[in-house]
Amino acid sequence: MTSSSSDSGTSANGSAAGSPAPKPPAKDPWELPDVSGLVVGVLGGTGDQGRGLAYRLALAGQKVIIGSRSAERARAAADELGHGVEGADNATCASRSDVIIVAVPWDGHAKTLQSLAEELTGKLVVDCVNPLGFDKKGAYALTPEEGSAAEQAAALLPGARVTAAFHHLSAVLLQDAEVESIDTDVMVLGESRADTDIVQALAGRITGMRGVFAGRLRNAHQVESLVANLISVNRRYKAHAGVRLTDI
């Protein structure tokens, strides 16, 4: 008579009775999703950082919409960028995009997000705003009440999935058509690994760039603050420095 799995002391999956099932193999952290079909909106897309990101993503084949308070200004900037970039007012940009990069000035950050809370509900938001102050000694980090710009975004957009990334990029290099590769890493922070994977994959679409998971949003402050140090580096060495992480 043939013995059943219970007779043989072996579970249906072949493990010994009472023993835990073997763990599935760990996911390769560099196995990232295909994001080529996502529409990326850039709020603040007429500013230097926003234009640069829009240009690089569009150059990589991403569908990009830049947003501005003025639809006319956004369309004019989009025409200058080319590569299929479209321009629209901020609300339309947010509504039509799957992923929205927030690249507005810090002093307009809260007001902009508050005005777009409805349009951003359910969307993946990537905050790249750096709260900085400037005086005769140079740039210095500000500490928002929520802890960071990204945490302020999460507080103002409870219906959105907020991440933080793209803080340490040179707007000059991003916009320079003669620069073929942006040699830098992008630290990506967020509460959902699925969301940070998407942002990492978007960063990886830009030639020379790599997205690296760097923790949860509570750690965004020091990432945003590092920009003050990079500004000092750039001024001292007449450079456009980025960040490269080693041993990964």
C-alpha positions as CSV (number, residue, x, y, z in Angstrom):
1,M,0.0,0.0,0.0
2,T,1.3,3.4,-0.9
3,S,2.0,5.7,2.0
4,S,0.6,9.2,2.1
5,S,2.8,12.2,2.9
6,S,1.4,12.1,6.4
7,D,2.3,8.4,6.7
8,S,5.9,9.2,5.6
9,G,6.3,12.1,7.9
10,T,6.8,14.4,4.9
11,S,4.6,17.4,4.0
12,A,3.2,17.9,0.6
13,N,6.0,20.2,-0.4
14,G,8.6,17.6,0.5
15,S,9.8,19.1,3.8
16,A,9.9,17.1,7.0
17,A,6.6,17.3,9.0
18,G,6.7,20.1,11.5
19,S,9.6,21.8,9.8
20,P,9.1,25.3,8.2
21,A,8.9,25.5,4.5
22,P,12.1,26.7,2.8
23,K,12.2,30.4,2.2
24,P,12.0,31.6,-1.4
25,P,15.2,33.0,-2.7
26,A,15.8,36.7,-2.0
27,K,14.8,39.0,-4.8
28,D,17.7,40.5,-6.7
29,P,17.8,44.2,-5.7
30,W,18.8,45.1,-9.2
31,E,15.7,43.4,-10.7
32,L,13.6,46.4,-11.5
33,P,10.3,46.8,-13.4
34,D,9.9,47.9,-17.0
35,V,8.8,51.6,-16.7
36,S,9.1,52.5,-20.4
37,G,5.3,52.9,-20.8
38,L,4.8,55.2,-17.9
39,V,3.9,58.9,-18.4
40,V,6.1,61.1,-16.2
41,G,4.9,64.6,-15.2
42,V,7.3,67.2,-13.9
43,L,5.8,69.9,-11.7
44,G,8.1,72.9,-11.9
45,G,9.1,71.7,-15.3
46,T,10.0,75.2,-16.5
47,G,12.7,75.6,-13.9
48,D,16.3,74.5,-14.4
49,Q,16.1,71.2,-12.5
50,G,12.7,70.3,-13.8
51,R,13.6,71.1,-17.4
52,G,16.8,69.1,-17.1
53,L,15.0,66.0,-15.7
54,A,12.3,66.3,-18.4
55,Y,14.9,66.5,-21.1
56,R,16.9,63.5,-19.9
57,L,13.8,61.3,-19.4
58,A,12.4,62.3,-22.8
59,L,15.8,61.6,-24.4
60,A,15.6,58.1,-22.9
61,G,12.3,57.5,-24.6
62,Q,10.0,58.3,-21.7
63,K,6.7,60.1,-22.3
64,V,7.0,63.4,-20.4
65,I,4.6,66.3,-19.6
66,I,6.0,69.4,-17.9
67,G,3.7,71.4,-15.7
68,S,3.6,75.1,-14.7
69,R,1.1,77.5,-13.2
70,S,0.9,78.9,-16.8
71,A,0.0,76.3,-19.5
72,E,1.3,78.7,-22.1
73,R,4.7,78.9,-20.4
74,A,4.8,75.1,-20.0
75,R,4.0,74.6,-23.7
76,A,6.7,77.1,-24.8
77,A,9.3,75.2,-22.6
78,A,8.2,71.9,-24.0
79,D,8.6,73.1,-27.6
80,E,12.2,74.1,-26.7
81,L,13.0,70.7,-25.2
82,G,11.5,68.7,-28.1
83,H,11.7,64.9,-28.0
84,G,7.9,64.7,-27.7
85,V,7.7,66.6,-24.4
86,E,4.3,68.2,-23.8
87,G,3.4,71.2,-21.6
88,A,0.3,71.8,-19.5
89,D,-0.9,73.6,-16.4
90,N,0.0,71.8,-13.2
91,A,-3.4,70.2,-12.6
92,T,-3.5,68.8,-16.1
93,C,0.1,67.6,-15.9
94,A,-0.7,65.8,-12.6
95,S,-4.0,64.2,-13.9
96,R,-2.4,62.9,-17.1
97,S,0.8,61.4,-15.5
98,D,1.4,58.1,-13.8
99,V,4.5,59.4,-12.0
100,I,4.9,63.0,-10.9
101,I,8.3,64.6,-10.1
102,V,8.0,67.6,-7.8
103,A,10.8,70.0,-8.8
104,V,9.3,73.3,-7.6
105,P,11.1,75.9,-5.5
106,W,11.1,75.2,-1.8
107,D,9.2,78.4,-0.9
108,G,6.3,77.2,-3.2
109,H,6.4,73.6,-2.2
110,A,3.6,73.4,0.3
111,K,1.2,75.7,-1.6
112,T,1.7,73.8,-4.9
113,L,1.0,70.4,-3.4
114,Q,-2.0,71.6,-1.4
115,S,-3.5,72.9,-4.6
116,L,-3.0,69.6,-6.3
117,A,-4.0,67.1,-3.6
118,E,-7.0,65.9,-5.6
119,E,-5.1,65.4,-8.9
120,L,-2.3,63.6,-7.1
121,T,-4.5,61.2,-5.2
122,G,-3.4,57.6,-6.1
123,K,-0.4,58.8,-8.0
124,L,3.3,58.0,-7.4
125,V,4.9,61.3,-6.4
126,V,8.7,61.8,-6.5
127,D,9.8,64.8,-4.4
128,C,13.3,66.2,-5.3
129,V,13.0,69.5,-3.5
130,N,15.9,70.6,-1.3
131,P,14.9,73.0,1.6
132,L,17.9,75.3,1.6
133,G,18.7,78.8,2.9
134,F,21.5,81.1,1.6
135,D,23.5,83.8,3.3
136,K,27.0,85.3,2.8
137,K,28.6,82.1,4.1
138,G,26.8,80.1,1.4
139,A,24.1,77.4,1.3
140,Y,22.8,75.7,4.5
141,A,20.1,73.2,5.1
142,L,16.7,74.1,6.5
143,T,14.6,71.7,8.6
144,P,10.9,71.7,7.8
145,E,8.4,71.1,10.6
146,E,7.7,67.7,9.2
147,G,11.4,66.8,9.0
148,S,12.0,67.1,5.3
149,A,10.4,68.2,2.1
150,A,9.5,64.6,1.3
151,E,7.8,64.2,4.6
152,Q,5.9,67.5,4.1
153,A,4.7,66.1,0.8
154,A,3.5,62.9,2.4
155,A,1.6,64.9,5.1
156,L,0.0,67.1,2.5
157,L,-0.8,64.3,0.1
158,P,-2.3,61.5,2.2
159,G,-3.8,59.9,-0.9
160,A,-0.6,59.7,-2.9
161,R,2.4,57.4,-2.7
162,V,5.3,59.7,-1.9
163,T,8.9,58.9,-2.6
164,A,12.1,61.1,-2.6
165,A,14.8,61.1,-5.3
166,F,16.8,63.1,-7.8
167,H,18.2,65.6,-5.2
168,H,21.9,65.6,-6.1
169,L,21.8,66.3,-9.9
170,S,23.4,69.2,-11.6
171,A,20.8,71.2,-13.5
172,V,23.6,72.5,-15.8
173,L,24.7,69.0,-16.8
174,L,21.1,67.8,-17.2
175,Q,20.3,70.5,-19.7
176,D,23.5,70.3,-21.6
177,A,22.8,68.5,-24.9
178,E,26.6,67.9,-25.4
179,V,26.8,65.9,-22.1
180,E,25.9,62.3,-23.1
181,S,26.2,60.6,-19.7
182,I,25.3,61.8,-16.2
183,D,27.7,59.9,-14.0
184,T,25.9,59.8,-10.7
185,D,23.8,57.6,-8.4
186,V,20.3,58.6,-7.3
187,M,19.3,57.8,-3.7
188,V,15.7,56.8,-3.6
189,L,13.6,56.8,-0.4
190,G,10.1,55.6,0.3
191,E,7.7,53.5,2.3
192,S,6.9,50.9,-0.5
193,R,9.6,48.9,-2.1
194,A,7.4,48.5,-5.2
195,D,7.3,52.3,-5.5
196,T,11.0,52.8,-4.9
197,D,11.7,50.1,-7.5
198,I,9.8,52.1,-10.1
199,V,11.7,55.3,-9.3
200,Q,15.1,53.4,-9.4
201,A,14.1,52.1,-12.8
202,L,13.3,55.6,-14.0
203,A,16.6,56.9,-12.9
204,G,18.3,54.0,-14.6
205,R,16.7,55.0,-17.9
206,I,19.1,58.1,-18.0
207,T,22.5,57.3,-19.4
208,G,25.1,57.0,-16.7
209,M,22.6,57.2,-13.8
210,R,21.8,54.5,-11.3
211,G,18.9,54.4,-8.8
212,V,19.8,53.1,-5.3
213,F,17.4,52.3,-2.5
214,A,18.4,54.5,0.5
215,G,15.8,53.9,3.2
216,R,12.4,55.3,4.3
217,L,11.1,58.8,4.1
218,R,12.2,59.5,7.7
219,N,15.8,59.5,6.4
220,A,15.1,62.1,3.6
221,H,16.3,65.1,5.6
222,Q,20.0,64.2,5.4
223,V,19.7,63.3,1.7
224,E,18.1,66.7,1.0
225,S,20.6,68.5,3.2
226,L,23.6,67.0,1.4
227,V,22.9,69.4,-1.5
228,A,24.3,72.3,0.6
229,N,27.6,70.4,0.8
230,L,27.6,69.8,-2.9
231,I,27.0,73.5,-3.6
232,S,30.1,74.2,-1.5
233,V,32.1,71.5,-3.4
234,N,31.0,73.0,-6.8
235,R,31.9,76.5,-5.8
236,R,35.4,75.5,-4.5
237,Y,36.3,73.3,-7.5
238,K,34.3,74.9,-10.3
239,A,32.5,71.6,-10.8
240,H,29.1,70.0,-11.1
241,A,29.6,67.2,-8.6
242,G,27.2,64.4,-8.0
243,V,27.2,61.3,-5.7
244,R,28.5,57.8,-6.4
245,L,28.0,55.0,-3.9
246,T,30.7,52.4,-3.7
247,D,30.7,48.6,-3.2
248,I,27.2,47.9,-4.5
